[in-house]
Amino acid sequence: MSVQHYPLLREGERNQRRTVSHAIDVLAQDANFGGADVAEVRVGTLRLPSREQVGLLSVFFENEKLGKSFVVSLATSSEFTARCQGEEAARQFSIFELDGAKADNDNIVRLSDGTVLRAVEVIPAKLPLKPSGLDWRIVHHTISIVKAENRCYRSLREHAKPTCSDVPEEMLPEEKVIDCSALEGLELPSLKYLAQQIGQRDPSLKRLSRQKIADALRNFGMRIPASQPHQ
């Protein structure tokens, strides 16, 4: 069954929820979870514009007595920490290892491979959901530098016409905005060149660092650093 078929408990708190035990507490308070009950951890995948994949982690509980199922979600993450059974020090794991795990009322989490964990805590991912004004300026300048305006900008009027056929054309805005789906795959010059060109076009950005440019372009999926080989 898909997530939308379940009542989401205290969804407004999801970004502050870091531990599986916290999710179990919510189920205990709101869904009569307790005793020998067992919940299932499921992890969905969200692909960011930077091409990174993060996990959408939720704890599901089917209360047979009530005839209802409930779900409590945790902060979006790509990794989590936990203590393996018999070990004092916590380890770091990929969030996707939690998919299919079972959690009980004693705050013990059993992975699908049988590994027993305690103190499971997710490490919240940094999501580029709200690019800053500076990020947008960097992207606009970069599009101009590589002369990709025709590819990357869309007219709001043209975009709205198919769904607003009963609205007079002159009432639809002519403004052109960035089509973020068109940014991936652009051929970009070096960060050094981009920094020089941006500084020339916008004197207020003369001291803009190459790292800031790289971060902004990565968040929009325009420049993806090559993966570093594991040592």
C-alpha positions as CSV (number, residue, x, y, z in Angstrom):
1,M,0.0,0.0,0.0
2,S,1.2,3.5,-0.7
3,V,1.9,6.1,2.0
4,Q,-1.1,8.2,1.2
5,H,-3.5,5.4,2.4
6,Y,-2.3,5.8,5.9
7,P,-3.0,8.6,8.4
8,L,0.2,10.5,9.0
9,L,0.7,11.2,12.7
10,R,2.1,14.6,13.7
11,E,3.5,15.2,10.3
12,G,4.3,18.8,11.1
13,E,7.0,17.5,13.5
14,R,8.8,15.3,11.0
15,N,11.8,17.5,10.4
16,Q,12.5,17.6,14.2
17,R,12.1,13.8,14.5
18,R,15.5,12.1,14.4
19,T,15.1,8.8,16.2
20,V,13.1,5.6,15.6
21,S,12.4,5.6,19.3
22,H,10.7,9.0,18.9
23,A,8.5,7.6,16.2
24,I,7.6,4.6,18.4
25,D,6.7,7.1,21.2
26,V,4.3,8.8,18.8
27,L,2.7,5.5,17.8
28,A,2.4,4.6,21.5
29,Q,0.6,7.8,22.3
30,D,-1.6,8.1,19.2
31,A,-2.0,4.5,17.9
32,N,-2.0,2.3,21.0
33,F,1.4,0.8,20.1
34,G,2.9,-1.3,22.9
35,G,3.5,-4.7,24.4
36,A,4.5,-7.2,21.7
37,D,3.6,-4.9,18.8
38,V,6.1,-4.5,15.9
39,A,6.4,-1.7,13.5
40,E,8.0,-1.7,10.0
41,V,10.5,0.8,8.8
42,R,10.3,1.8,5.1
43,V,12.6,4.0,3.2
44,G,11.6,5.7,-0.1
45,T,14.0,7.4,-2.4
46,L,14.2,11.1,-3.3
47,R,16.5,12.2,-6.1
48,L,17.8,15.7,-5.6
49,P,18.8,18.0,-8.5
50,S,22.4,17.4,-7.5
51,R,21.7,13.7,-8.4
52,E,22.2,12.7,-4.8
53,Q,19.7,10.3,-3.4
54,V,18.3,10.7,0.1
55,G,15.9,8.6,2.0
56,L,12.3,9.3,3.0
57,L,12.0,7.3,6.2
58,S,8.7,6.3,7.8
59,V,7.7,3.9,10.5
60,F,4.5,1.9,9.8
61,F,2.2,0.2,12.3
62,E,-0.9,-1.9,11.6
63,N,-3.1,-2.0,14.6
64,E,-5.3,-5.1,14.1
65,K,-7.5,-4.3,17.1
66,L,-8.4,-0.9,15.8
67,G,-8.4,-2.2,12.2
68,K,-6.3,0.8,11.2
69,S,-2.7,1.4,10.0
70,F,-0.6,4.4,11.0
71,V,2.6,6.0,9.8
72,V,5.1,8.3,11.5
73,S,7.8,9.9,9.3
74,L,11.3,11.1,10.3
75,A,13.6,13.8,8.9
76,T,14.8,13.2,5.3
77,S,18.3,11.7,5.4
78,S,21.0,9.8,3.6
79,E,22.7,8.2,6.7
80,F,22.0,7.2,10.2
81,T,23.9,6.2,13.3
82,A,23.2,3.3,15.6
83,R,24.8,0.9,18.1
84,C,25.1,-2.7,17.0
85,Q,24.1,-5.3,19.7
86,G,27.0,-5.9,22.0
87,E,28.9,-2.8,21.0
88,E,29.3,0.5,22.9
89,A,30.4,2.8,20.0
90,A,27.8,3.9,17.4
91,R,28.4,3.3,13.7
92,Q,27.3,5.1,10.7
93,F,25.1,3.4,8.1
94,S,23.4,4.2,4.8
95,I,19.7,5.1,5.4
96,F,18.6,2.6,2.9
97,E,19.8,-0.3,5.1
98,L,16.8,0.5,7.3
99,D,14.3,-0.4,4.6
100,G,12.3,-3.3,5.8
101,A,13.6,-3.2,9.4
102,K,11.4,-4.1,12.3
103,A,11.1,-1.9,15.4
104,D,9.6,-3.0,18.8
105,N,8.4,-1.4,22.0
106,D,11.9,-1.8,23.5
107,N,13.4,0.5,20.9
108,I,15.3,-2.4,19.3
109,V,15.5,-2.3,15.5
110,R,16.2,-5.4,13.5
111,L,17.5,-4.9,10.0
112,S,16.2,-7.3,7.2
113,D,19.6,-9.1,7.3
114,G,19.2,-9.8,11.0
115,T,21.5,-7.2,12.5
116,V,20.2,-5.9,15.8
117,L,20.5,-2.1,16.4
118,R,19.8,0.3,19.2
119,A,19.8,4.1,19.4
120,V,18.9,4.5,15.7
121,E,19.2,8.2,14.8
122,V,19.0,9.7,11.3
123,I,21.3,12.4,10.1
124,P,19.1,15.0,8.4
125,A,20.0,15.8,4.8
126,K,20.6,19.3,3.6
127,L,17.9,19.9,1.1
128,P,18.2,22.7,-1.4
129,L,14.4,23.4,-1.2
130,K,14.7,27.2,-0.9
131,P,17.6,28.5,-3.1
132,S,18.9,31.9,-1.9
133,G,18.7,35.1,-3.9
134,L,22.4,34.7,-4.5
135,D,21.9,31.2,-5.8
136,W,19.4,32.4,-8.4
137,R,21.7,35.3,-9.4
138,I,24.5,32.8,-10.0
139,V,22.3,30.6,-12.1
140,H,20.9,33.6,-14.2
141,H,24.5,34.8,-14.9
142,T,25.7,31.3,-15.8
143,I,22.9,30.9,-18.3
144,S,23.8,34.2,-19.8
145,I,27.5,33.4,-20.0
146,V,26.9,30.1,-21.9
147,K,24.3,31.8,-24.1
148,A,21.6,29.3,-23.2
149,E,18.7,31.7,-22.7
150,N,16.5,30.1,-25.4
151,R,16.9,26.7,-23.8
152,C,16.5,27.6,-20.2
153,Y,13.8,30.3,-20.0
154,R,10.1,29.7,-20.5
155,S,7.4,32.3,-21.1
156,L,4.7,32.1,-18.4
157,R,2.2,33.1,-21.0
158,E,3.1,30.2,-23.3
159,H,3.2,27.8,-20.4
160,A,-0.2,28.8,-19.1
161,K,-2.1,28.9,-22.5
162,P,-3.0,25.1,-22.6
163,T,-4.6,25.2,-19.2
164,C,-6.0,28.7,-19.3
165,S,-7.6,28.7,-22.7
166,D,-10.6,30.7,-21.4
167,V,-8.4,33.5,-20.1
168,P,-7.6,36.4,-22.6
169,E,-4.0,36.2,-23.6
170,E,-3.2,39.8,-22.6
171,M,-4.1,38.8,-19.0
172,L,-1.4,36.2,-18.9
173,P,2.0,37.5,-17.8
174,E,4.7,37.6,-20.5
175,E,7.5,37.2,-17.9
176,K,10.1,34.6,-18.7
177,V,11.3,32.3,-15.9
178,I,14.0,29.6,-15.6
179,D,12.8,26.1,-16.5
180,C,14.9,24.1,-14.0
181,S,14.3,20.9,-16.0
182,A,16.4,22.4,-18.8
183,L,19.5,23.1,-16.7
184,E,20.9,19.6,-16.6
185,G,23.4,18.8,-19.2
186,L,24.6,22.4,-20.1
187,E,28.2,22.6,-21.1
188,L,29.8,24.9,-18.6
189,P,33.3,26.5,-18.5
190,S,35.6,26.4,-15.6
191,L,34.7,27.8,-12.2
192,K,37.5,30.3,-12.6
193,Y,36.1,31.6,-15.9
194,L,32.6,31.8,-14.4
195,A,33.8,33.7,-11.4
196,Q,35.6,36.2,-13.7
197,Q,32.6,36.7,-16.0
198,I,30.1,37.0,-13.1
199,G,32.3,39.6,-11.5
200,Q,32.5,41.6,-14.7
201,R,28.8,41.5,-15.3
202,D,27.9,42.2,-11.6
203,P,30.5,44.3,-9.7
204,S,28.8,43.4,-6.4
205,L,29.9,39.8,-7.0
206,K,33.6,40.4,-7.8
207,R,34.6,38.6,-4.6
208,L,32.3,35.7,-5.1
209,S,34.1,32.4,-4.3
210,R,34.4,29.6,-6.8
211,Q,33.1,27.3,-4.0
212,K,29.9,29.3,-3.7
213,I,29.4,29.1,-7.5
214,A,30.0,25.3,-7.4
215,D,27.5,24.9,-4.6
216,A,24.8,26.9,-6.3
217,L,25.3,25.1,-9.6
218,R,25.3,21.7,-7.9
219,N,22.1,22.4,-6.1
220,F,20.4,23.1,-9.4
221,G,21.9,20.0,-11.0
222,M,24.0,22.1,-13.4
223,R,27.4,21.0,-12.3
224,I,28.0,17.6,-10.7
225,P,31.5,16.9,-9.3
226,A,33.0,13.6,-10.3
227,S,32.6,10.9,-7.7
228,Q,35.8,10.4,-5.7
229,P,37.0,6.8,-5.5
230,H,36.8,5.2,-2.1
231,Q,40.1,4.8,-0.3
